[in-house]
Amino acid sequence: MTPEEQFAAHLTAGEVRFQRCGACGALRSIPRAVCHHCLSREARWEPAPAQGVVVSFIVAHEAIATDVPAPYTVVHADFGDAVRFTANLVGDGPSPAIGTPVRFVIAERDGRPLAQLARA
């Protein structure tokens, strides 16, 4: 199973998990076969941190390669340990401020699980 398939399997099971390198300990939110720090192929899956904070965001006023109707907000969130995750922000409310706490939510789109962010 590829790292991307493993990530999706965890989402299907209701969990967001990140890979941690077995050699250098680097955490990565984008599943890959090789560590981006040391190029090791050793990795284990760990639960993602429960909460992150918004470090940047955009409000898309035109749909960009998605079936989500505009406007929608895309958030870049810091989950500590040098890991950032980018996803759309779900739920009503104004645009987030930098530092707004967020958490993961798992949705389904086109029969596939999808990690999204919501205000914590």
C-alpha positions in Angstrom: 0.0 0.0 0.0 1.4 3.4 -0.9 1.7 6.1 1.8 -1.1 8.0 0.2 -3.3 4.9 0.4 -2.3 4.4 4.0 -3.2 8.1 4.8 -6.6 7.5 3.2 -7.2 4.3 5.1 -6.6 6.1 8.4 -9.1 8.8 7.3 -11.6 6.1 6.5 -11.1 4.7 10.0 -11.8 8.2 11.4 -8.2 9.1 12.2 -5.9 11.8 10.9 -2.3 10.4 11.1 1.0 11.8 10.1 4.2 10.0 9.3 7.2 10.2 11.6 10.6 9.3 10.2 12.1 6.2 11.9 15.6 7.5 11.3 15.7 11.3 12.1 12.2 11.7 13.8 10.9 14.3 11.4 7.2 14.6 11.2 5.5 15.0 7.9 1.9 15.7 7.1 2.2 14.9 3.4 2.6 11.1 3.1 5.7 10.2 1.2 7.8 7.0 0.8 11.0 8.9 1.7 11.8 11.4 4.5 12.2 14.9 3.2 15.0 15.6 5.8 17.2 12.5 5.6 15.9 10.4 2.7 15.2 7.4 5.0 12.4 5.0 4.0 11.6 4.2 7.6 8.4 5.7 8.9 5.7 5.0 11.4 2.2 6.6 11.6 1.2 8.7 14.6 -2.0 10.5 15.4 -2.0 14.1 14.2 -2.0 16.7 17.0 -5.6 17.4 18.1 -5.3 21.2 17.4 -3.4 23.6 15.3 -3.4 27.3 14.7 -3.9 29.3 11.5 -0.7 30.8 10.1 -2.2 32.1 6.8 -5.4 31.8 4.8 -7.0 32.9 1.6 -10.6 33.4 0.6 -11.2 32.0 -2.8 -13.9 34.0 -4.6 -13.8 31.8 -7.6 -13.7 28.0 -7.5 -10.2 26.8 -8.1 -10.1 23.1 -9.3 -12.8 22.1 -6.9 -16.5 21.5 -6.8 -16.9 23.5 -3.6 -18.9 26.6 -4.4 -17.1 29.9 -3.9 -16.4 31.8 -1.8 -14.5 29.3 0.5 -11.5 29.7 2.8 -8.3 27.7 2.5 -6.2 27.6 5.7 -2.5 26.9 6.2 -2.3 25.7 9.9 0.7 24.9 12.1 0.3 21.7 14.0 3.7 22.0 15.9 6.8 19.9 15.5 7.5 21.7 12.2 4.4 20.4 10.5 1.9 22.5 8.6 -1.2 21.3 6.8 -3.3 23.1 4.2 -7.0 22.4 3.7 -10.3 24.2 3.3 -12.0 25.6 6.4 -15.5 24.2 7.0 -18.3 25.8 9.0 -19.9 29.1 9.0 -18.4 32.3 10.4 -16.1 35.1 9.3 -12.6 34.6 7.9 -10.3 33.3 10.6 -7.6 35.5 12.1 -3.9 34.4 12.3 -3.7 32.3 15.5 -7.2 31.0 15.3 -7.3 27.4 16.7 -8.4 24.7 14.3 -9.0 21.0 14.4 -9.3 18.2 11.8 -12.7 17.0 10.6 -13.0 14.1 8.1 -15.5 14.4 5.2 -16.1 12.3 2.1 -16.0 13.7 -1.4 -16.6 11.5 -4.5 -16.4 8.4 -2.3 -13.0 9.3 -0.9 -12.1 10.5 2.6 -10.9 14.0 2.9 -9.2 15.8 5.8 -10.6 19.3 6.4 -10.2 21.9 9.1 -12.7 23.5 11.4 -12.5 26.1 14.1 -11.6 24.4 17.4 
